[in-house]
Amino acid sequence: MTVELRHLRYLLAVAEQANFTRAAEELHISQPTLSQQIKQLEKALGVQLLDRTGRSVRLTDAGATYVDHARQALRDLEAGQRAVLDVQDLTRGHLRLAVTPTFTAYLVGPLTGAFWAAYPGISLDVREMTQDRIESALLADELDLGVAFSGEHLPGIDSAPLLTESLSLVVGRRHPLASREAPLPVAEVADQPLALLSTYFATRVHIDAYFAEQGAQVQVAVDANSATALIEIVLRTDLATILPDAVTREHPELHPIPLEPALPTRTPCLLRRESAYQSAALREFVRMAREMQKPDR
């Protein structure tokens, strides 16, 4: 018997669900059919792939090894399908992008707007997620491009700097500090209740590290998982936040106050999976991203 693509997909479903019934439901086939197909695959390979003796189904050592290769084979085939469908004149195509939250507030809108205006035939899938999830999704070939930060990355991730980002304390018009222009000593931030991104985001890690280095104790009144939420909260309360200066330039109703000493700058980067197929749409999106960050723009 020849091993076919369906056998690989069926095996991966069972491995992920650790259960034949749930895997069959996910695949929209009957459980007996699924069991029969897996047995056919095991017979073709001459090895047992699944241990069915426990309460849940688990991979044997041979099964775990085979699943790794099967998963990579399916990724390569899907990349090949996208390559075949990729049209070099950019009249159609698909691009999967993910960003960390602060970029949603100032980079994603202008960039995707300009790209869609130039290439309306290319569909964009734009997601917001943490940096670790972005890198995992890139490695799993679930994304084409990520926008996150420089630093240590998972093996297999290629990083290229995009711009330099500075941050400030930010308040709304109703805040007592709304008219302040002079830098605010970091020790005085302790008197300001803050709304910040949640602790599992890279921006919050950067902010917490800064306050820890300065020995400053701060009051975090609100944790949010969206930069857009932070903006709305700050505009409607007396809470302050910390955001990239590029965000406040896009929102005149926000007032940035530099801290003394200043928050360290960061380097947003374009992240891709090493050796991944780069479609014409991806290459053009990266070109436009770099063009929009030139100083004279």
N, C-alpha and C positions, 0 to 999 in steps of 0.2 A: 504494500500500500504506500502511496506517495503522501508525504506530509503536505497539507494544504494550509492556507492562511487561516481558515476558520479554526483549525485545530490549535493554532497558536493563540488566537483570540479567546478560545474557550478555556484553554489552560490558564491564561493570565487572569481571566475572570474568576476562576475557581481559586487561584492563588491569592487574589486580592480579597475575596469574600470569605475564604476559608470555610466555604459551605456550598454544597451543590445546589440547594434549593434557591438561595439568594442569587447565586451566579446565573442559574437558569432564568430567573425572573429578570435579571439585568439584561440578559441576552435575548429575551423574548422567545425562548424555546422551552420544550418540556425537560424535566429533570432526567427521565430515561434517555432521551436523545443526547443530552449533554454527557451523561455517564458513558454511553456507548461510544461517543466521539473521543472521549479521553482514553478509553480502553484501546481504541483503534490507534491512537497516537502512541501509547505505551507499547503496543504490539509492534508498531513500525520501528520504534527506536530500540526495542528489545530491552527495556529497563522500566522499573516502576518509578513513576514521577510523583505520585501522591500517596501519603499514608492515610488510609481511611479508617484506622482502628480506633482513634480517639473520638471525643465528642465533637471536635472540629477537624476539618480536613487540613492537613499541612503538607508542605513539600518535603520530599525525601532529599538527601544530599544531591542526588543526580537531578531531581526535579528543580532544586534551587539553581543549580548550574545552568540547566537548560532554559529556565525562565529568564535569566539574565540575558542570554543570547537571543531568545525569542523577542524580548522587549526591545532590544536594540535593533533587531531585524525589522520589526514593525515600524519603529521610528524612521529608519532609513527608507523604507518603502513609502511612508507618508511624505517624507521630504522629497522623494522622487516624484510623487504625484503633484506636489506643489510646484516642483520645478517644471514639469510638463505643462501645467496650467499657467505658469508665469509668462506674461506677455511683456516683451522688452519695451514696447512703446507705452506702457503704463495705462492702457485703456481699460484693463481689468486686473484684478488680483485681490489679495487679502493680506493684512498685516496685523500681527498680534503684539500688543504693547502693554507693558505694566510700569507703573511709577510708584514711588513712595509718596506719602500724602502731601508734603509741602509743594511738590511740583504740580499738583492738581490746581493749586491756587494761582500759579503765574506762568507755567510753561506749557502745560498740556493744551489749554484752550487756544492760545495763539498759534502753536505749532500744528495741532491737528486741524485747526480752521484753515490755515494757509495750505496745508497738504491737501485737504479735501477740496478746496476751491480750485487747486491746480489739477487734481486727479480724482474727479468724482466717481470714476468707475472702480476705484479701489476701496474695498470695505475695510474699516478699522475696528478692531476689538481692543478697547482701552480699559485696563483694569487698574485698581489702586490696591496695593498690598505692601506688606513689610519686605525689607530687603532680603531676608533669608528665604522667604517664599518666592520672591522673584528669581533668585539664583537657582532654587530647586526646580522651579517651573521651566527655566531656560534649559537646564540639564535634561529635563524630561521631555524636551521638545514641545512644551505646551505654550511657549512664547517665542517670538522672534527677536525681541529687543526689550531691554529694561533700562530705566533711568533711576539710578540710585547714587551711592557715594563711594569714593575711593577708600582703600584700606585692604584688609585681608578678604579674599574671596574664596569660594569653594573651588577645589581643583576642577579644571575644565572651563572656567569662566574667564572670558577675555574682557578687560576693562580699558576704556579710553576716556581721558578727561574731556569734559564738555565746557565747563565754565568754573568761575570761582564765586562762591556764595558767602555773603556776610549776613549776620543776624543782629537784631536789636530787640530791646524791650518794646512792646507795642501796646498802645492804649487807644480807646475810643474817645470821641469828643466830650463825653460826659465825665471822663475820669479827671480827678484833681490834677494829674500831671500832664493833661492834654496840651498845655501851653508851654511846657518845658522844652528848651532847646539844648541846654548844657548837658553833658554826660552825667549819668546817675551813678554814684559809687555803688559797687555791688553790695556793700553792706546794707544799703538802704532798701534793697529789693526785699529784704526780710519783712518790711512793713507793707508790702504789696501782695495781696492774695492773687495767685496766678491760675490761669487756665492753660494747660499744656497738653501736648500730644501724649498718648498712652506710653507706658514704659517700654513696650515691646517695639517701638519705632526707633530708627536710627537717630532721628532728630532729638528725641527725648534723651537718649543715651548721651548724645553730644552735649546737651544742655546740663544734664545732671553731672557729667564729668567736669564741666566748667565750674559749677557751683561748689562741687566737692574740692576742686583744686584751690578755689578762693576761700574755702572754709566758711561759706555762706549757708545759713539755714533759711529755707524758703517755705512758704505756705502754698501748697498745691490744693486749690479748692475744687478744681474740675479737671478730670482726665477725659480727653476726647480722642477718637480714632480718625479724625478728619480735620484738615487745616481749614476747610470751609466752615465746619462747625465752630472752630475756634474764632474765626472772624465774626460770625454772627453773635457768639457769646460776648465777645469783647465790645461789640457795637451796642449791645443792649444791657450791659452791666458795668460795674466799676472794677471789674477784673482786668488784669493785664495779662499779656502773653508774650511769647518770644517767637518771632517769625523771620524768615529771610527778608532782607530789605527789598528784594524784587517784588514780594507780595504787597508791601505797603505802597510801592510805587503804582501798583495796579488798583489800589483802593485809597483814594484821596481822603476818605473819611477816617482812615486810621492814622495814628500819629506815632512814628518811631522815635525812640529815645536811646541813644547809644549808651552802653554801659562802660564803666571805668573800673578795672581794665576791660578792653573790648573782648567780646566773645571771639574765639578763634574762627577764622574762615574755614570753609569746607570746599571740597572739590566734587561736584556732581559729575557722574560718569555715565557713559553709554555701556551697557553690559550685554554681551552676547556669548553664546556657547562656542567654544573653540571649534574650528573646522566645520561649523554648521553651514548649511546652504544659505546663501544670501541672495534673495530675490531682487529683481529690479526695483520693486516697491520699497524694500528695506534699504537698499543703497541710496535711493532718492530721499527717503525720510531722514536718514542719517546726514546726508548732505545739507538738507534744509535745516536740520537742528543745529548744525555747526554754523551755517550761514546766519541764522537768527541771533547767534550769540556773539557775533563780531562787534567790537567796540563802537564802530561807527553807525551801528543800527539803532 
